[in-house]
Amino acid sequence: MHSKIKELLQFGTVDTPVEIKGWIRTKRINKQVVFLTINDGSCQQNIQVVMAPSELPKELLSQLMTGASVVVSGRLVASQGSKQAVELYGNHLTLLGNAPDYPLQPKAHSLEFLRTCMHLRFRTNTFGAVFRIRHAISYAIHHFFHERGFCYLHTPIITAADAEGAGELFRVTSLDIPPKNPDGTIDFSGDFFHKSTNLTVSGQLAAEAAAMGLGAVYTFGPAFRAENSNTTRHLAEFWMVEPEVAFNNLDDNIALAEALLKFLLDYVLKKCPEELDFLHQRLLSHTNAQDETGTMPLLERLQFVLEQPFARITYTEAIALLMDAPPNKQGRFVYPVTGWGMDLQSEHERYLVEHHFKRPVVVTDYPKAIKAFYMRQNDDGKTVAAMDVLFPGVGEIIGGSQREERIEYLQAAMQHNQIEDLNWYLDTRRFGTIPHSGFGLGLDRFVLFVTGMENIRDVIPFPRTPGHVAC
């Protein structure tokens, strides 16, 4: 059985026979020796293989190129270099697959170029680090909720409900050309589900129903939004973590959100030091690429966010602060802050985080007119018990609220937003209604923050964005 390179570098014993399998990253040949660096995906580091040219047929030697896959057997020896403790002195090599015209040669490639061959970018150091970190974060999410007694819930991807009421939906149909009724509306009677259905934008409504019986649940899966936002922060297909907790109010919700984010940061700092250090050094080496926060290098930024309590401010206070902010007075905001009732843009959120408070910020009590129908109306009649968590570099990373448990308020909000066909959702208020809260964490935006990458398309394996679907 072959050994993983990660295990050999961590626990390998000198002078033991081993076999490895992997892909060639680099090769260097002289008359006396062949040097290969091999990576098998198990860790950030490569292992160096040293062989005598006489042990390799000339034809095979010419096929040992970057990207080729090989099996190498030999014995582990103490490394002469300083970067690793051991290397492999090979005595037998088998070529599994050659790689003529391999596009990822051992040189720096731009992220834009790598997006054109995203099926190969997993083989680079940068994306190896990013996706191992994404894996660690995903595992830690399950660990966090399991330890706290949450039930993991699989909510539907195909749904008849629009949880956000925004209408930015991908329709699901089995009809080639949907027929129309006499009044011009689409006739779904011959469709697979006999009604209009779409890909979900959120598992929240289903999670609320489950929380009414299970107490504390969370979903973790893909969501879809047909929003034509071709930015560095938006995807058409993205991953959401959505807890819902019975009997929690807004303060409980904020405490849970902060605890989750800090748990994840602590976990990845402890479990992915090599990957984070690589990305930290990558950002430092890009001298022409300014740090997203304008000040802290990556590792210091993660540690700072982990250690600092989150600031808390109401929407009303945020608007007053932003209206008086120098970028607003000097006309440097793309979207000028004109007054109460407007939606906060990413530039406003980042100003609060990066320039005013200089730490993550929780904004609460937004105008009900700019928030979803299910959020609990406050006593002032103008705002709802909403909360957004804002992070440096990315802006909003969590959005949530205390849910409206009073059926008459919920029905009025649904009528105002012209939301129908949610009688099952109203049943959760008819039968034993309770205060409850929840939120959604955008996994991709959190990975973007943790890795220091500049574009959200570089932290999801195969991004789906307006006009672009590959693989």
C-alpha positions as CSV (number, residue, x, y, z in Angstrom):
1,M,0.0,0.0,0.0
2,H,1.3,3.5,-0.8
3,S,1.9,6.1,1.8
4,K,0.5,9.6,1.9
5,I,3.0,12.4,1.6
6,K,1.5,14.2,4.6
7,E,2.1,11.1,6.8
8,L,5.7,10.7,5.5
9,L,6.6,14.3,6.2
10,Q,5.1,14.3,9.6
11,F,5.8,10.8,10.9
12,G,8.2,9.1,8.4
13,T,11.0,7.0,9.7
14,V,14.4,7.3,8.0
15,D,15.7,4.2,6.2
16,T,12.2,2.6,5.8
17,P,10.9,1.3,2.4
18,V,8.0,3.4,1.1
19,E,5.9,3.9,-2.0
20,I,4.2,7.1,-3.0
21,K,1.8,8.1,-5.8
22,G,1.2,11.6,-7.0
23,W,1.8,14.3,-9.7
24,I,5.1,15.8,-10.6
25,R,5.3,19.5,-9.8
26,T,8.9,20.1,-10.9
27,K,11.9,18.2,-12.2
28,R,15.6,18.9,-12.4
29,I,18.1,16.6,-14.1
30,N,21.9,16.5,-14.3
31,K,24.4,13.8,-15.1
32,Q,24.4,12.3,-11.6
33,V,20.9,12.8,-10.3
34,V,17.2,13.3,-11.1
35,F,15.3,15.5,-8.7
36,L,11.5,15.4,-8.7
37,T,9.0,17.2,-6.5
38,I,5.8,15.2,-6.0
39,N,2.5,16.2,-4.6
40,D,-0.4,13.8,-3.9
41,G,-3.0,16.4,-2.6
42,S,-2.7,15.2,1.0
43,C,-1.0,18.3,2.2
44,Q,0.4,21.7,1.1
45,Q,4.0,20.4,0.9
46,N,5.7,18.4,-1.8
47,I,8.2,15.6,-1.2
48,Q,11.5,15.5,-3.0
49,V,12.4,12.3,-4.9
50,V,16.0,11.7,-5.7
51,M,16.9,9.1,-8.3
52,A,19.9,8.1,-10.4
53,P,19.4,8.7,-14.2
54,S,20.8,5.3,-14.9
55,E,17.7,3.7,-13.2
56,L,15.4,5.4,-15.7
57,P,15.0,4.5,-19.3
58,K,15.8,7.5,-21.6
59,E,12.2,7.4,-23.1
60,L,10.7,7.4,-19.6
61,L,13.0,10.2,-18.5
62,S,11.7,12.4,-21.3
63,Q,8.1,11.8,-20.1
64,L,8.7,13.0,-16.6
65,M,7.3,16.4,-16.9
66,T,5.1,18.7,-14.8
67,G,1.6,17.3,-14.4
68,A,2.5,13.7,-15.1
69,S,1.4,11.1,-12.5
70,V,3.8,8.5,-11.2
71,V,4.4,5.8,-8.7
72,V,7.8,5.9,-6.9
73,S,9.1,3.3,-4.5
74,G,12.3,3.5,-2.6
75,R,13.5,4.3,0.9
76,L,13.1,7.4,3.1
77,V,16.3,9.3,3.9
78,A,17.1,12.4,5.9
79,S,16.8,15.5,3.7
80,Q,19.8,17.5,2.8
81,G,17.7,20.6,2.4
82,S,16.1,22.7,5.2
83,K,12.5,22.8,4.0
84,Q,11.6,19.2,5.0
85,A,13.0,16.5,7.3
86,V,12.9,13.6,4.9
87,E,13.1,12.9,1.2
88,L,12.6,9.8,-0.9
89,Y,15.6,8.0,-2.5
90,G,13.8,6.2,-5.3
91,N,14.8,2.9,-6.9
92,H,11.8,2.3,-9.1
93,L,9.4,4.6,-10.9
94,T,6.3,3.8,-13.0
95,L,4.6,6.4,-15.1
96,L,0.8,6.3,-14.7
97,G,-0.1,9.2,-17.0
98,N,2.0,11.6,-19.0
99,A,1.0,15.2,-19.5
100,P,2.2,16.7,-22.8
101,D,1.2,20.3,-23.3
102,Y,0.2,20.6,-19.6
103,P,-1.0,24.2,-19.2
104,L,0.1,24.8,-15.6
105,Q,3.9,25.0,-15.9
106,P,6.0,25.7,-12.7
107,K,5.7,29.5,-12.8
108,A,3.3,32.1,-11.5
109,H,-0.1,32.1,-13.1
110,S,-2.7,34.8,-12.7
111,L,-6.0,33.9,-10.9
112,E,-7.8,35.1,-14.1
113,F,-5.9,32.6,-16.2
114,L,-6.6,29.8,-13.7
115,R,-10.3,30.5,-13.9
116,T,-10.1,29.5,-17.6
117,C,-9.0,26.0,-16.6
118,M,-10.7,25.7,-13.2
119,H,-10.7,21.9,-13.5
120,L,-6.9,21.9,-13.2
121,R,-6.4,24.7,-10.6
122,F,-6.8,22.2,-7.7
123,R,-3.3,21.1,-8.6
124,T,-1.7,24.5,-7.7
125,N,-0.4,25.5,-4.3
126,T,-2.9,28.4,-4.0
127,F,-6.0,26.4,-4.7
128,G,-4.8,23.4,-2.7
129,A,-4.6,25.7,0.3
130,V,-7.9,27.3,-0.4
131,F,-9.9,24.1,-0.7
132,R,-8.2,22.3,2.2
133,I,-9.2,25.3,4.3
134,R,-12.8,25.2,2.9
135,H,-12.9,21.5,3.9
136,A,-11.7,22.3,7.4
137,I,-14.3,25.0,7.9
138,S,-17.1,22.8,6.6
139,Y,-16.1,20.0,9.0
140,A,-15.9,22.5,11.9
141,I,-19.4,23.8,11.1
142,H,-20.8,20.3,11.7
143,H,-18.7,19.9,14.8
144,F,-19.9,23.2,16.3
145,F,-23.5,22.4,15.9
146,H,-23.3,18.8,16.9
147,E,-21.5,19.7,20.2
148,R,-24.4,22.1,21.0
149,G,-27.2,19.5,20.4
150,F,-28.4,20.8,17.0
151,C,-30.0,18.4,14.5
152,Y,-28.6,18.5,11.0
153,L,-31.6,19.0,8.6
154,H,-31.6,18.3,4.8
155,T,-34.0,20.9,3.4
156,P,-35.4,20.7,-0.2
157,I,-33.4,22.2,-3.1
158,I,-36.6,22.3,-5.2
159,T,-39.3,24.4,-3.6
160,A,-42.5,26.3,-4.4
161,A,-41.7,29.0,-1.8
162,D,-39.6,32.2,-2.3
163,A,-38.2,32.6,1.2
164,E,-36.8,36.1,0.6
165,G,-39.7,37.4,-1.4
166,A,-37.3,38.9,-3.9
167,G,-38.4,36.9,-7.0
168,E,-34.8,36.3,-8.2
169,L,-35.4,32.6,-8.8
170,F,-34.3,29.8,-11.1
171,R,-37.4,28.1,-12.4
172,V,-37.5,24.2,-12.4
173,T,-39.6,22.6,-15.1
174,S,-39.9,19.4,-17.1
175,L,-41.7,21.3,-20.0
176,D,-39.7,22.2,-23.1
177,I,-42.1,25.2,-23.8
178,P,-44.5,25.8,-21.0
179,P,-48.1,26.4,-22.4
180,K,-50.1,29.4,-21.3
181,N,-53.6,29.8,-19.9
182,P,-56.1,32.1,-21.7
183,D,-55.3,34.9,-19.3
184,G,-51.6,34.7,-20.3
185,T,-50.3,33.0,-17.2
186,I,-48.2,29.8,-17.5
187,D,-50.2,26.6,-17.4
188,F,-48.3,24.2,-15.1
189,S,-50.9,21.4,-15.1
190,G,-48.7,19.3,-17.4
191,D,-45.5,20.1,-15.5
192,F,-43.8,17.5,-13.3
193,F,-45.0,19.0,-10.0
194,H,-48.2,20.5,-11.5
195,K,-47.3,23.9,-10.2
196,S,-44.5,26.6,-10.4
197,T,-41.3,25.4,-8.7
198,N,-37.8,26.8,-8.4
199,L,-34.4,26.2,-6.9
200,T,-34.3,27.3,-3.3
201,V,-32.8,30.6,-2.2
202,S,-32.9,29.4,1.4
203,G,-33.7,26.4,3.6
204,Q,-34.9,28.7,6.3
205,L,-38.7,28.3,6.1
206,A,-38.4,24.5,6.3
207,A,-35.9,24.8,9.1
208,E,-38.3,26.9,11.1
209,A,-40.9,24.1,10.8
210,A,-38.4,21.6,12.0
211,A,-37.2,23.7,14.9
212,M,-40.8,23.8,16.2
213,G,-40.4,20.1,17.0
214,L,-36.7,19.5,17.2
215,G,-35.7,22.6,19.1
216,A,-32.5,23.5,17.4
217,V,-31.7,22.6,13.8
218,Y,-29.3,23.7,11.1
219,T,-29.1,23.3,7.3
220,F,-25.9,23.3,5.3
221,G,-26.3,23.2,1.5
222,P,-26.5,25.0,-1.8
223,A,-28.8,27.9,-2.5
224,F,-29.5,29.6,-5.8
225,R,-30.3,33.2,-6.8
226,A,-30.9,34.5,-10.3
227,E,-29.4,37.9,-9.4
228,N,-27.5,39.6,-12.2
229,S,-24.7,40.7,-9.9
230,N,-21.3,40.2,-11.6
231,T,-19.2,41.2,-8.7
232,T,-16.3,39.8,-6.7
233,R,-18.8,38.9,-3.8
234,H,-21.7,37.3,-5.6
235,L,-22.4,33.8,-7.0
236,A,-25.5,32.4,-8.6
237,E,-25.0,29.1,-6.7
238,F,-23.6,29.4,-3.2
239,W,-23.5,27.5,0.1
240,M,-25.4,28.5,3.2
241,V,-25.3,27.5,6.8
242,E,-28.7,28.2,8.4
243,P,-29.4,27.5,12.1
244,E,-32.9,27.9,13.5
245,V,-33.4,27.8,17.3
246,A,-36.7,27.6,19.2
247,F,-37.2,30.1,22.0
248,N,-34.1,32.2,21.0
249,N,-34.6,36.0,20.8
250,L,-32.4,38.5,18.8
251,D,-29.7,38.7,21.5
252,D,-29.5,34.9,21.6
253,N,-29.2,34.9,17.9
254,I,-26.3,37.4,17.9
255,A,-24.5,35.5,20.6
256,L,-24.8,32.2,18.6
257,A,-23.5,33.9,15.4
258,E,-20.5,35.4,17.1
259,A,-19.7,32.1,18.9
260,L,-19.9,30.2,15.5
261,L,-17.6,32.6,13.7
262,K,-15.0,32.6,16.4
263,F,-15.2,28.8,16.7
264,L,-14.5,28.4,13.0
265,L,-11.6,30.9,13.1
266,D,-10.0,29.2,16.0
267,Y,-10.4,25.8,14.4
268,V,-8.9,26.8,11.1
269,L,-6.0,28.6,12.7
270,K,-5.2,25.4,14.7
271,K,-5.8,22.9,11.9
272,C,-4.5,24.6,8.8
273,P,-1.3,26.4,9.8
274,E,0.6,25.4,6.6
275,E,-2.2,26.5,4.3
276,L,-2.8,29.8,6.1
277,D,0.9,30.5,6.2
278,F,1.2,29.9,2.5
279,L,-1.7,32.3,1.8
280,H,-0.3,34.8,4.3
281,Q,3.1,34.8,2.4
282,R,1.3,35.0,-0.9
283,L,-0.5,38.2,0.1
284,L,2.7,39.7,1.5
285,S,4.5,38.9,-1.8
286,H,1.9,40.7,-3.9
287,T,3.2,44.1,-3.1
288,N,0.9,45.8,-5.6
289,A,-2.2,44.1,-4.2
290,Q,-3.3,46.1,-1.2
291,D,-4.6,44.1,1.8
292,E,-8.4,44.2,1.8
293,T,-8.5,45.8,5.2
294,G,-5.7,48.3,4.3
295,T,-3.6,47.4,7.3
296,M,-3.3,43.9,8.8
297,P,-1.6,40.9,7.1
298,L,-3.8,37.8,6.9
299,L,-2.7,35.9,10.0
300,E,-2.8,39.0,12.2
301,R,-6.3,39.9,10.9
302,L,-7.7,36.4,11.6
303,Q,-6.2,36.5,15.1
304,F,-7.5,40.0,15.7
305,V,-11.1,39.1,14.7
306,L,-10.9,36.0,16.9
307,E,-9.9,38.0,20.0
308,Q,-12.0,41.1,19.7
309,P,-15.6,41.4,20.8
310,F,-17.9,42.3,18.0
311,A,-19.2,45.9,18.0
312,R,-23.0,46.4,18.0
313,I,-24.9,49.3,16.5
314,T,-28.5,49.9,15.3
315,Y,-29.3,50.7,11.7
316,T,-30.5,54.1,12.8
317,E,-27.2,54.8,14.5
318,A,-25.3,53.5,11.5
319,I,-27.1,55.8,9.1
320,A,-26.3,58.8,11.3
321,L,-22.7,57.8,11.5
322,L,-22.4,57.2,7.8
323,M,-24.1,60.5,6.8
324,D,-21.4,62.3,8.9
325,A,-18.5,60.1,7.6
326,P,-15.8,61.9,5.5
327,P,-16.3,59.7,2.4
328,N,-20.0,60.6,2.4
329,K,-19.4,64.3,2.9
330,Q,-16.6,64.4,0.3
331,G,-18.7,62.5,-2.3
332,R,-16.4,59.4,-2.3
333,F,-19.1,56.8,-1.7
334,V,-20.5,55.4,-5.0
335,Y,-23.9,55.3,-3.3
336,P,-24.3,58.5,-1.2
337,V,-25.9,58.0,2.2
338,T,-29.0,60.2,1.9
339,G,-31.0,59.3,4.9
340,W,-33.0,56.7,7.0
341,G,-34.6,53.9,5.0
342,M,-32.0,53.2,2.4
343,D,-30.3,49.9,2.1
344,L,-26.7,49.7,3.2
345,Q,-24.2,48.9,0.4
346,S,-21.0,47.0,0.7
347,E,-18.9,50.2,0.8
348,H,-21.0,51.4,3.8
349,E,-20.6,48.1,5.6
350,R,-16.9,48.1,5.1
351,Y,-16.5,51.7,6.2
352,L,-18.1,50.8,9.5
353,V,-15.9,47.7,10.0
354,E,-12.6,48.8,8.6
355,H,-12.5,52.5,9.3
356,H,-14.8,53.4,12.1
357,F,-15.0,50.4,14.5
358,K,-11.9,48.5,13.2
359,R,-13.5,45.2,14.1
360,P,-16.5,43.1,13.1
361,V,-19.8,44.9,13.5
362,V,-23.4,43.7,14.2
363,V,-26.0,46.0,12.8
364,T,-29.6,45.5,14.2
365,D,-33.1,46.8,13.8
366,Y,-33.4,47.6,10.1
367,P,-36.4,49.3,8.5
368,K,-39.0,46.7,7.8
369,A,-39.5,48.0,4.3
370,I,-36.0,46.7,3.2
371,K,-36.1,43.4,5.0
372,A,-37.8,40.0,4.5
373,F,-41.5,39.4,5.5
374,Y,-40.7,36.9,8.2
375,M,-38.7,39.2,10.5
376,R,-40.3,40.2,13.8
377,Q,-41.7,43.7,13.8
378,N,-40.4,45.9,16.6
379,D,-42.7,48.0,18.9
380,D,-41.9,51.2,16.9
381,G,-43.8,49.8,13.9
382,K,-41.0,50.9,11.6
383,T,-38.2,48.4,12.2
384,V,-37.7,44.7,12.5
385,A,-35.5,42.6,14.9
386,A,-32.9,41.9,12.2
387,M,-29.2,41.5,12.5
388,D,-26.3,41.5,10.0
389,V,-22.8,40.6,10.9
390,L,-20.2,42.6,8.9
391,F,-16.6,41.5,8.4
392,P,-13.6,43.3,7.0
393,G,-12.9,42.8,3.3
394,V,-16.3,41.2,2.6
395,G,-19.0,43.2,4.3
396,E,-22.1,41.2,5.3
397,I,-21.2,37.7,6.2
398,I,-24.3,36.7,8.2
399,G,-27.8,37.9,7.9
400,G,-30.6,36.9,10.4
401,S,-33.4,37.9,12.6
402,Q,-35.8,37.0,15.3
403,R,-38.7,35.5,13.3
404,E,-42.3,36.9,13.5
405,E,-44.2,34.5,15.7
406,R,-47.4,36.5,15.8
407,I,-49.7,35.1,13.1
408,E,-51.6,38.4,12.5
409,Y,-48.3,40.3,12.0
410,L,-47.0,37.6,9.7
411,Q,-50.2,37.5,7.6
412,A,-50.1,41.3,7.2
413,A,-46.5,41.2,6.1
414,M,-47.2,38.4,3.6
415,Q,-50.2,40.2,2.2
416,H,-48.2,43.4,1.8
417,N,-45.4,41.5,-0.1
418,Q,-48.0,39.5,-2.1
419,I,-46.7,36.2,-0.8
420,E,-49.2,33.3,-1.2
421,D,-49.3,29.6,-1.0
422,L,-47.6,29.4,2.4
423,N,-50.4,28.1,4.5
424,W,-48.2,25.3,5.9
425,Y,-45.8,28.0,7.1
426,L,-48.6,29.8,8.9
427,D,-49.5,26.5,10.6
428,T,-46.3,26.8,12.5
429,R,-47.8,29.9,14.1
430,R,-51.3,28.6,14.5
431,F,-50.3,25.6,16.5
432,G,-48.1,26.4,19.5
433,T,-46.2,29.4,18.2
434,I,-43.1,30.5,20.0
435,P,-40.4,33.1,19.8
436,H,-37.5,31.8,17.6
437,S,-34.5,33.0,15.7
438,G,-32.0,32.1,13.0
439,F,-29.5,33.3,10.5
440,G,-27.7,32.4,7.4
441,L,-23.9,32.3,7.1
442,G,-22.5,32.5,3.6
443,L,-19.8,29.8,3.5
444,D,-18.2,31.2,0.4
445,R,-17.8,34.7,1.9
446,F,-16.4,33.3,5.1
447,V,-13.8,31.3,3.1
448,L,-13.1,34.4,1.2
449,F,-12.3,36.2,4.4
450,V,-10.3,33.4,6.0
451,T,-8.1,32.8,2.9
452,G,-7.6,36.5,1.9
453,M,-8.6,35.7,-1.7
454,E,-9.8,38.7,-3.7
455,N,-12.7,37.1,-5.7
456,I,-15.4,34.8,-4.4
457,R,-15.0,32.7,-7.6
458,D,-11.7,31.6,-6.3
459,V,-13.1,29.9,-3.1
460,I,-15.7,27.7,-4.6
461,P,-14.7,24.7,-6.8
462,F,-16.8,25.5,-9.9
463,P,-18.3,29.0,-9.7
464,R,-21.6,29.8,-11.4
465,T,-22.0,33.5,-12.3
466,P,-24.0,35.5,-14.8
467,G,-23.0,34.2,-18.3
468,H,-20.5,31.6,-17.0
469,V,-21.1,27.9,-16.3
470,A,-18.1,25.6,-16.8
471,C,-17.4,22.0,-15.9
